Amino acid sequence: MRVAWCMLFAFLGLGAAELPIIKVAVYDDKGATGKGIPCVTDIAGKTADIKLTRLKGADIAAGGLKGYDLVVFTGGSGSAEAAGLGEKGREEVRDFVRNGGGYVGICAGAYLACTGFEWGVGVLNARTVSPKWRRGQGEVKIGGEAFGRKLVDQGIRYSNGPIIKADARKDLPEFETLVTFRTELAENDTPVGVMVNSPAMVRSTFGLGRVFTSSPHPEQTAGLEPMVEEAMRWAARSKGPTEELWKRLEAMEVDRLWLPGAIVDWKTGLPTGQPVKDGKKHTHCSQFVAAVAERLSVPLLRPPEHGVVGLANAQFDWLASEAAKKAGWVALKDGAAAQSAANDGRLVLASLKNPDATRPGHIAVVRPGAKGAEALAADGPDVMQAGGTNALRTTLRRGFGNHKKEYDQIAFYAHVVELTARK
């Protein structure tokens, strides 16, 4: 794995000193016991581009995850790790992942990730199949594929890790099972038969962030240590390719398509030729945004699920719904957070609902930028939009100029974009 990365950066003409650094925070406090932290530290120490820092629970509770790409929780006791974080620390971890940070949890850290415990951080929509967790310690067999690595009846160290199933949270996505258990331990009156074919390693998303958990211990199994590095790299890379994203958005040519006045095809922005019979100046902000989401394979309320009339208002309501949360949309605090998320290569929308349900709202795509706090407070981030006036770039305040009374009610939402080859 390391050789492949070095070859890639050599091809790009980057030396080791120029590799983008992945900043990893490792929880090192109450509940994190055993060989987990030393092993993860050793794995990270063999790479030039992963910088690992140990943090206490109080550090995390005080906002210490700011500036890191991911956080790692190793083995020990999940409930004790939760206590070491405290309520504020657990909230900080949730917010960190929700806003784009990565989470890697091994054994106790996998327990901690689950939504099925009151004390968990709740970034993985999972719960254990039984409250009896002391299944034993020893080698078990696993099988499956994770990060391109195929495992067939592979031995791995196991030490009372969680045996999980899907939880019932409707606002969170289901996890993806990468590797399953092929054999089991069932000591101390734990249920027999529930471990075989159950998830051993899974991944998911939580808000804008990525989550990976492993019930067994790859970091303590000879030959499987690289899987921890691979998991850290995957979890840390939730940001998107900003330049390529905006090449595609600008290529949609909203300055000459989705123009006001005519009835248009919502996907292409081209006039349909249908006569305008109601005498209104039809505008197409919501149709353009729907087309953006459709081309990027990002879920959003769009035709034919909802008609074009009143679509902007309906999109505002949908983005605030549990369905949108489950689909990966994350509410952002303000225009500064919106610009930051856009700078990280996410699709960011500014949405406003008209208080008069018979009149249209407005919606636009937030652009990356380098505006300071004063400029953002005055005019907001720049946006791309269709509307009364179409624009490749305009300020939020100007773009939402027809809604001056409701300007302070604009809501911002972000979604991760996974760009694929052009169709």
N, C-alpha and C positions, 0 to 999 in steps of 0.2 A: 504493500500500500504506500509506504513512504517513498519507495523507488519511483512509483508511478507519479506521485505528486512532484518529485524533484524533476523528472523528465518533462512534465507538463510545464513547470515554471522555467526550465531551461529552454524549452521551445519558445516560450513567450519572451525570452531574453531577460528574465528576472533572476538575480542572485539570491542566495539564502537570506541575506540581510534585507531584501526587498519583499519577502513573502508577507502577505497580509496576516497579521497576528490574530489568532483566535484566543480571546481572553476568557479563561475558565475560572469560575469560582467554585471551590470545593468546600462543602460544609464540614467543619472540623470542630465538633462540640459534642454536647451530651447526646448519647445514643449512637454516635458513629464510632464503632469499635472494630477490633479485629484488623485484618490485613488489607481491607479495602482501600483506605486512604494511601498507605505506602505503595500499594500496587498501582493505583491510578496515577499517583505522582511519578512513579518510575516510568510508566507508559508515556505520559506527557513529556517527561524529561528527555525522551529519545527523539523528539521532533523539534525542528527549528521554528515552527510557526504556531505552536501551542504554548501559551504562557499560563501557568496554573498558580492560583493564589488561594490560600486557606482562609476561610472566614468563620468567625464565631456567629452564633445565633443572634447576639446583640448587634453585631455588625450588619447583618442582613435586615434586622428589624429597623435599624436606623437608616435604611436606604442604601446599604453598601453594595447592592447588585448593580447599581447604575454604572454603565460603562463596560459591563461584561457581556459576552456573547452567550454564555450558558452557565448553568449551575449544575453541579453534580452532587448527588446524595448517595453514599455508599452503604455497606452493610452494617448491621448492628441491631437496633430496635427502632422501628418506624415510629411508634408512639413516643418513645423517648426523644427521637429527633424532633418530632412535632413539639414536644414540651420545651426543648432547647431553643426552638425558634420563637415560641410564644405566639399568641394570636396575631400580633402585629407582624412578626416575621413571616408567618404563613401567608398573611395578606400580601406582603411584599413579594413573596415568591409567585403567588398567583398573578399579581399585576405585572411582574417582570416577564412571565411567559406570555400572558395575554397581549402584551405590547411588543412581542417579537423575540424574546429571549428563549434559549433552548433549555430543556430539562432532561437530564440523564439520571435515572434512578436504578440502583442495583440492590436487589434483595430488600433490605429495610427501606431503601429509597424508592423501591417499587410500591411497597405498602403505602408509603407517605404520599405518593402521587394520586392514589385512588380517591374517587368521590364517595366510596362506600363507608368511610370512617368519618366520624364527627371531627376527629383531630387531623384528618388528612389535608393536604393543600388542594386537592380536588382538581388536578389538571388532567386526569385520565378518567374517562367514563367507565369505571370498572369497580367491582366489589369482589370479595373473596367468596368462594363457594361454601365455606364453613368457618365458624369462629374458632374451630380447633386448628391451630396453626403449627404446632410442634411436631412436624412430620418426620423430623430426623435430619441427620447430616451424612453425606457420603456422595458417591458418584452416581449419576443417573445418565440416561441416554436422551439426546434431543435430536430433532430433525427438522429441516426446512431450509429457507434461504433468507439471508439478511445481508443487505448492502453488497449483493453480488456474490456472496460466499455461500456455497451449498454445503449443508451438513446432513450426513446420513448416519444415523445411530452414533452420533458423536458423544463421547463421554465428557461430562462437565461437573464441576463441583457444585453441590447443592447443600444449602443449610437453612432449612425452614422458610424458604422463600414463598411468596404468596401464590396461591392457586386461584386464578381470577376468572371471572365471567363478566359479560356486559352488564353495566348498571342501567338504570332506567331514566337517566337524565335526558330530557327532551331538548335541552338547550345546548348540548355538547355532541360532537360527532362520535361515531363508533370507532373503536380502535381497530387497527389492522394487525392481525397475527402474522408474525414473521417466522417464528420457530415454535414448535410444540414439544412437549415431553413425550418420550417414547416408552419410558419406564417410570416407576414411581417408588417413593418411600412412603410408608404409612404407619409410622410408629405412634406410641402414646395415645391409642384409641382414636386416631384421626380416621376420617372416612376412606375406605378402600375403593379404588377404581375411578376416583374423580381426577386424578393427576394425569393419567395417560391420555394423550391427545388434547390436553388443555394448553392454553398459551404459556410459553416459557419466555418469549421475547416479543414485545409488541411496540408499535409506534402509533402516534396520533398527532393531531394538532390541538392547540388550545388558544383560541384567539388567533393572533398573528404568529405565535410561537410553535415550536415543534417539541414533541415529548417522546422519549424512548425509555422503556423500562425492561429490565431483565430480572426474572425471579432467581435463576441460578447465577453463578459467579464466573463469567468469562475472564475477568481480570486476575483470577486465581487459578486458572486452568492453562497448563502449558500448551502453547500453540494457538489459543483463542484470545490472547491478550490484544492482538490488533483489532478485534471487534470493538473494543472499547474506544479506541482512537476513531474508528469508522463511525461509531455512534455519535461521538462528540462532534465530528465534522458535519455529519448530517444534521444534528440538532442545531448547530450554530449557524447554518446557512439558510435561514428562513427569509433573508432579504432577497429582493429580485434584481435583475439587470436593468437599472434605471434607463440607461441610454437606449437599449434595444426596445424597451417598452414605449418610450416616447417617440422613437422613430415610427413605430407602428401606429400610435395614436395620431401623430401629425399626418401620416399617410392617409388617414381617413378623410382629410380635407374638409373639415367642418366649416371652413370659411367659404366654401362654394357649394356645399351640399347641406341637406337638412335646412334649407333657407326658409325664412318665414314667408307666408303669403299663399303658398301652394300646399296641396295635400301630397305627402311624400311616402315612399316605401320606407318603413321604419328601419330596415336592415341596411339599405344602401344610401338613403338620403335623397334619392332621385325622385323628381316629381312623377306622380302616377298618371297625370293627365285628367284626373277626376275634377269636374267643375266644383268650385267653391260656391255653395248655395246659400250659406247662412250669412254671408257678408262679413265674416270675422277674419282677422289677420291671424291665421293659424301659425303657431310656433311649435318647435319640436325638440325642446331641451331633453325631455324624458325619453323620447325615441332615440336620440343620439346616444344618450348614456346607456340605454338598453342595448343598442348596437355595439357599443364599446364592450360591455360586459359579455355579450354573446360571442364576440370575436376573441375575447380573452378566456373564454370558458369559465367565467365567474358567475355564480348564481345571482340573479336579480329579478325582481318582478318585471315582466315584459310581455308583449303580445306573444301568443294569443291568450295567455293566462289572464291578462287584463287589457282592455281596450285602450286606444291611445288617448281618449277623452278622459281627463282627470288622472292621467298616469303619474304625473309628478307628485301629486298629493298622495296617491296610493303607494308610490315608492317610498315616500317619507315614512308612512305608517309601517310598511313592510320592513324597512331597515331597522326600525325600533323593536321589531318583534322577536320572539323566541326562535322562530324559523330562520331568521337572518343570522342570529347568533350561532345556531347549529350549523348553518351553511358557511361559517367562518368570518362573518362581518364583525368588526370590533368598533364600538363607539369611541371616539377620540374627544379629548377634553376641550380643545379649542383650535383656532387657526394655526397656532405655532406647532401643536402636535400634528395637525394635518400636513403642514409643510414638511415636517420631519419624516413622517411616514411616507410621503411622496418621494422624498429624497432617498429613502431606503428601497425604492422600487416597488412600492405597493400601489394598488389602485385605490385612490382616495376620492370620495364623493362629498360634495357640499350640498345639503338637501334642505329645502324649506317648504313647509306646508302652508297654503293660503288659509287664513282663518275663515274666509268665505268659501265654503265647500263648492260653490257654483263657479268659482274662478280658479285658474290654474296656479299651482305652486311653481317652484323652480328647482333645478338640479344641475350641477356642473361637476367637471373633473378637476381636482386640484393638481396643479403643476409643481414640480420640484422648484426650489428657489433658495436664495441666500439672504432673504430679508431679515433684518434685525427685529427685536421686540417692538421698537417704536413704529416701524413701518407696518408690521403685522397688526398692531393694535389700531393703526389708522385706517388701513385699507384692506387688511386680510391678505392671505396668500394669493398668488395668481391662479387663474383657472382657465380651462378650455371649455367652451360651451356653444350650444345652439340656443336660440331664443329670439327675442325681438331684434337683437343684433348678434350675429354669429361671430365668434372670435377664437383664433388660435391661442391668444393670450390676452387676458385683461385682468384687472384686479377683482377680487371678490366683491368689493363694495360697488364697483361699476357694473359688474355682471349681474348683481342682485339689485340694481338700481330701481327696479319697479316695485321693490318690496322694502322700501326704506323703513317703514314702521315696524316691520318684523325682522329687520336685519340681525338683531341680537338673538333671534331664535333659530338661526341656521345651525344645523347639526352636521357633524362630520363623522364619516365612517371609512374604515380601511379594510382591504382584503388582500391576502397574499396572491401574487400572480406567478403561475408556473408557465413560462413561455415555452411553447413547443415549436416545431418547424412550421413554417407558414403553409397554410392549406392552399 
